[in-house]
Amino acid sequence: MEKNQKIILVAGGLITLGLLVIDVFFALIALVFVLVLLMTFHIMGETRDYPLVAAELSEDAREVIITNTGTAEARNIHVAVVPFNVEFDIVSLEPDEASGFGLESMVVEAKAVVTYENTVGQKYTRTYPLTSLGSGGDLLKPMFPLFGHR
């Protein structure tokens, strides 16, 4: 945890203690705010060095575009386009950087299997459907399915 974050949490704790003298309910409200800040700082620390590589087709469906949408550098990126038997490697991508790989012909529908690692060497694998026909998925499928989708 950084120095500024610790200062904010200590100040929140002191304010909570000060409000405890005035009223218990005000102190509990301030304690909830301090706990929310603590959770936020913890989540920020976990996601600080997280690469997230995404694959999609270009508008003309002749290129696979690989983009690092994460917060850290992605290294040793290997992409396999199934069923076209196309494989290519990218050495590294910085956050918000993109790279493209041209295909011989237009692609209607395919799947990209992306394998990459972060700066520490932890490996990640993701699979992305590639389609030139819009969203490609079921439009009625919920974003966060709580129950089985039919």
C-alpha positions as CSV (number, residue, x, y, z in Angstrom):
1,M,0.0,0.0,0.0
2,E,1.3,3.4,-0.9
3,K,2.1,6.2,1.5
4,N,-0.7,8.4,0.4
5,Q,-3.2,5.6,0.8
6,K,-2.0,4.9,4.3
7,I,-2.4,8.6,5.2
8,I,-5.9,8.7,3.9
9,L,-6.9,5.6,5.9
10,V,-5.3,6.9,9.1
11,A,-7.1,10.3,8.6
12,G,-10.4,8.3,8.1
13,G,-9.7,6.4,11.3
14,L,-9.1,9.6,13.3
15,I,-12.2,11.2,11.9
16,T,-14.1,8.0,12.9
17,L,-12.8,8.2,16.4
18,G,-13.7,11.9,16.6
19,L,-17.2,11.2,15.4
20,L,-17.5,8.5,18.1
21,V,-17.3,11.2,20.7
22,I,-20.2,13.1,19.0
23,D,-22.5,10.2,18.1
24,V,-22.1,6.4,17.6
25,F,-24.2,6.4,14.4
26,F,-22.0,9.1,12.7
27,A,-18.9,7.1,13.7
28,L,-20.4,3.9,12.1
29,I,-21.2,5.8,8.9
30,A,-17.6,7.1,8.8
31,L,-16.3,3.5,9.5
32,V,-18.2,2.2,6.5
33,F,-16.6,4.9,4.3
34,V,-13.1,3.9,5.7
35,L,-13.8,0.3,5.0
36,V,-14.9,1.1,1.4
37,L,-11.7,3.0,0.9
38,L,-9.7,0.1,2.2
39,M,-11.4,-2.3,-0.2
40,T,-10.9,0.1,-3.1
41,F,-7.2,0.4,-2.4
42,H,-6.9,-3.4,-2.1
43,I,-8.6,-3.9,-5.4
44,M,-6.5,-1.2,-7.0
45,G,-3.3,-2.9,-5.8
46,E,-4.4,-6.3,-7.2
47,T,-5.2,-4.9,-10.7
48,R,-2.2,-2.7,-11.0
49,D,-0.1,-5.1,-13.0
50,Y,-2.7,-7.1,-15.0
51,P,-2.4,-7.4,-18.8
52,L,-5.6,-8.2,-20.7
53,V,-5.2,-9.1,-24.3
54,A,-8.2,-9.0,-26.6
55,A,-8.6,-10.2,-30.2
56,E,-11.1,-9.0,-32.8
57,L,-11.5,-8.8,-36.6
58,S,-10.9,-5.6,-38.5
59,E,-13.9,-4.0,-40.4
60,D,-12.9,-5.6,-43.7
61,A,-12.4,-9.1,-42.0
62,R,-8.9,-9.4,-43.4
63,E,-6.9,-8.7,-40.3
64,V,-6.9,-10.0,-36.7
65,I,-6.3,-7.1,-34.3
66,I,-4.7,-7.9,-31.0
67,T,-5.1,-5.2,-28.3
68,N,-3.7,-5.0,-24.7
69,T,-6.6,-3.5,-22.7
70,G,-5.0,-4.2,-19.4
71,T,-2.8,-2.1,-17.1
72,A,0.6,-3.9,-17.6
73,E,2.8,-5.0,-20.4
74,A,1.8,-8.4,-22.1
75,R,4.8,-10.5,-23.3
76,N,5.2,-13.6,-25.5
77,I,1.8,-13.3,-27.1
78,H,0.9,-16.3,-29.2
79,V,-2.3,-16.3,-31.2
80,A,-3.9,-19.3,-33.0
81,V,-6.8,-18.7,-35.4
82,V,-9.0,-21.8,-35.5
83,P,-9.9,-23.4,-38.0
84,F,-7.7,-21.6,-40.5
85,N,-4.5,-23.0,-39.1
86,V,-2.9,-19.6,-38.7
87,E,-0.6,-18.9,-35.9
88,F,1.5,-15.8,-35.1
89,D,3.5,-14.4,-32.2
90,I,3.9,-10.9,-30.9
91,V,6.9,-10.1,-28.7
92,S,5.1,-7.6,-26.4
93,L,2.3,-5.1,-26.2
94,E,2.2,-2.1,-23.8
95,P,-1.2,-1.1,-22.2
96,D,-3.6,0.3,-24.9
97,E,-1.3,-0.8,-27.7
98,A,-2.6,-2.8,-30.6
99,S,-1.0,-5.0,-33.3
100,G,-2.6,-6.5,-36.4
101,F,-1.9,-9.6,-38.5
102,G,-3.1,-9.7,-42.0
103,L,-5.0,-12.8,-43.3
104,E,-4.9,-14.1,-46.9
105,S,-8.7,-14.0,-47.3
106,M,-11.8,-12.7,-45.5
107,V,-12.9,-14.5,-42.5
108,V,-16.6,-15.0,-41.8
109,E,-16.3,-16.9,-38.5
110,A,-13.4,-18.2,-36.5
111,K,-12.0,-18.4,-33.0
112,A,-8.8,-16.9,-31.7
113,V,-6.9,-18.6,-28.9
114,V,-4.6,-16.1,-27.2
115,T,-1.8,-17.1,-24.8
116,Y,0.4,-14.5,-23.1
117,E,2.2,-13.7,-19.9
118,N,2.7,-10.7,-17.7
119,T,6.1,-9.2,-16.7
120,V,6.5,-11.7,-13.8
121,G,5.9,-14.7,-16.1
122,Q,2.4,-15.7,-15.1
123,K,0.6,-17.2,-18.1
124,Y,-2.9,-16.4,-19.3
125,T,-5.0,-18.0,-22.0
126,R,-8.2,-16.5,-23.5
127,T,-10.5,-17.6,-26.3
128,Y,-12.3,-15.0,-28.5
129,P,-14.9,-15.6,-31.2
130,L,-14.1,-13.8,-34.4
131,T,-17.0,-12.9,-36.7
132,S,-17.5,-10.4,-39.5
133,L,-21.3,-10.5,-39.1
134,G,-21.8,-8.0,-36.2
135,S,-21.9,-9.1,-32.6
136,G,-21.8,-12.8,-33.5
137,G,-23.5,-13.9,-30.3
138,D,-27.0,-14.5,-29.1
139,L,-28.6,-11.0,-28.7
140,L,-30.9,-12.3,-26.0
141,K,-28.2,-13.8,-23.9
142,P,-27.9,-11.9,-20.6
143,M,-24.6,-10.2,-19.8
144,F,-24.4,-11.7,-16.3
145,P,-26.5,-14.9,-16.3
146,L,-27.7,-15.7,-12.8
147,F,-29.6,-18.8,-14.0
148,G,-29.0,-21.2,-16.8
149,H,-29.5,-19.5,-20.2
150,R,-31.9,-21.4,-22.5
